[in-house]
Amino acid sequence: MILKEIVFRQNVQAQDPLRVEELVRQTGFFSDEEIQIARELVEEHLQKGSVSGYFFLFAESNGRLAGYSCFGPIPATAHSFDLYWIAVHPAFGKQGLGKTLQIKTEAMIAALGGQNMYAETSGREQYAPTRAFYRTCGYLEAAVLADFYATGDAKHIFVKTVTPGIL
């Protein structure tokens, strides 16, 4: 699959909760509880719109969900946003789609008035490529919280200052 065949959209559609659930499950990274949360965030946006505080960027190829991001403003902050999810279907991996989603998500956050973007991930060895991805995208590791998710599973918090870019 060639990246130029990817179409991006921000609007959430009725079929997206199931499509996101399937994509997140197929990555093999997430627990059943995490997969359900990913779906619920899409459902909440469908019910409440932008008032939900969840925004999305979907990447599609020939009607198939290739990847997506979910982000939103952090309550009680002036310009800080959380990156809740960024996931790429395994069939579209290693083609630059994750980085493209990240860049476009950062531009969307900047357009919404965001200045700081936070991402968090697990300290388990399985997530070493995820931590490397954030570093490659210019994120600084701001904190490591030992035993956060479980004994021996730290929470790594990354931060990046975002600037307006091309959507």
C-alpha positions in Angstrom: 0.0 0.0 0.0 1.4 3.4 -1.0 0.8 6.3 1.4 -0.4 8.6 -1.4 -3.5 6.3 -1.7 -4.5 7.3 1.9 -7.4 9.7 2.3 -7.7 11.6 5.6 -11.0 12.8 7.2 -11.9 14.4 10.5 -15.6 13.8 10.6 -16.8 10.8 12.7 -19.2 8.4 10.9 -21.6 5.8 12.3 -19.4 2.9 11.3 -16.3 4.3 13.0 -16.8 2.8 16.5 -16.7 -0.8 15.1 -13.9 0.1 12.7 -11.7 1.6 15.4 -12.4 -1.4 17.7 -11.3 -3.8 14.9 -8.2 -1.8 14.1 -7.0 -1.4 17.7 -7.6 -5.1 18.3 -5.6 -6.1 15.2 -2.5 -4.2 16.4 -2.1 -6.8 19.1 -1.0 -4.1 21.6 -4.1 -3.5 23.7 -6.2 -5.3 26.3 -9.9 -5.9 25.9 -10.6 -3.1 28.3 -8.4 -0.6 26.3 -10.0 -1.7 23.1 -13.5 -1.0 24.6 -12.3 2.4 25.7 -11.1 3.3 22.1 -14.5 2.4 20.8 -16.3 4.3 23.6 -14.5 7.5 22.8 -15.7 7.4 19.2 -19.2 6.6 20.4 -19.1 9.6 22.8 -18.1 11.9 19.9 -21.0 10.6 17.8 -23.4 11.3 20.6 -22.1 14.7 21.7 -19.9 16.0 18.9 -17.0 18.3 19.7 -18.5 19.0 23.2 -17.3 15.5 24.1 -13.7 16.8 24.0 -12.6 14.0 21.7 -11.4 14.8 18.2 -10.3 12.4 15.5 -8.3 12.0 12.4 -9.0 8.9 10.3 -6.8 7.6 7.5 -8.5 5.4 4.9 -7.5 3.4 1.9 -10.1 2.1 -0.4 -12.8 2.3 2.3 -10.6 0.5 4.8 -9.5 2.1 8.1 -5.7 2.2 7.8 -5.1 4.3 11.0 -6.5 7.0 13.2 -5.7 9.4 16.0 -7.9 10.6 18.9 -7.0 13.7 20.9 -8.5 16.4 23.0 -7.9 19.4 25.2 -6.9 18.6 28.8 -9.6 20.0 31.1 -8.6 23.0 33.3 -5.5 23.8 31.1 -5.1 26.8 28.7 -3.3 25.2 25.8 -2.6 21.5 26.5 -3.9 18.5 24.6 -3.7 14.8 25.2 -3.0 12.3 22.4 -5.3 9.5 23.5 -4.8 7.2 20.7 -2.7 6.8 17.6 -2.9 3.4 15.8 -2.0 2.1 12.4 -3.4 -1.2 11.0 -0.6 -3.7 10.7 -1.2 -4.0 7.0 -0.2 -0.3 6.7 2.7 -0.4 9.0 6.3 0.7 8.2 5.1 3.1 5.4 5.2 6.4 7.3 1.4 6.5 8.0 2.0 6.8 11.8 4.3 9.8 11.3 1.9 11.4 8.8 -1.0 10.9 11.3 1.1 12.5 14.0 2.1 15.5 12.0 -1.5 16.1 10.8 -2.8 15.6 14.4 -0.3 18.2 15.7 -1.5 20.7 13.0 -5.1 20.1 14.0 -4.2 20.7 17.7 -2.4 23.9 16.8 -5.4 25.1 14.8 -7.5 24.5 17.9 -5.2 26.7 19.9 -3.1 23.9 21.4 0.5 24.5 22.3 1.5 21.5 24.2 0.7 17.9 23.3 1.1 15.0 25.7 1.3 11.3 24.9 1.7 8.5 27.3 2.6 4.9 26.9 3.6 1.8 28.7 7.1 0.9 29.9 6.7 -2.7 28.8 9.3 -4.0 26.3 6.4 -4.4 23.8 6.1 -0.6 23.8 9.8 0.2 23.1 8.9 0.9 19.4 6.1 3.3 20.6 8.5 5.2 22.8 11.1 5.4 20.0 8.3 6.7 17.7 7.5 9.6 20.0 11.2 10.5 20.3 11.6 10.3 16.5 8.6 12.7 16.2 10.3 15.2 18.5 8.7 14.5 21.8 10.6 14.8 25.0 10.2 12.2 27.8 8.9 14.4 30.6 8.2 11.8 33.2 8.3 8.1 34.0 5.9 6.9 36.7 7.1 3.5 38.0 4.6 0.7 38.5 1.8 2.9 37.1 -0.2 0.4 35.1 0.9 -2.7 37.0 4.0 -3.8 39.0 6.9 -3.4 36.6 4.9 -1.5 34.1 5.8 2.2 34.2 3.9 5.1 32.5 6.1 7.1 30.2 4.8 10.6 29.5 6.0 12.5 26.5 5.5 16.2 25.6 5.9 18.3 22.5 5.3 21.9 21.7 3.1 22.0 18.5 3.2 24.6 15.8 0.7 25.2 13.0 1.3 23.1 10.0 -0.3 21.8 6.9 -3.3 19.6 7.2 
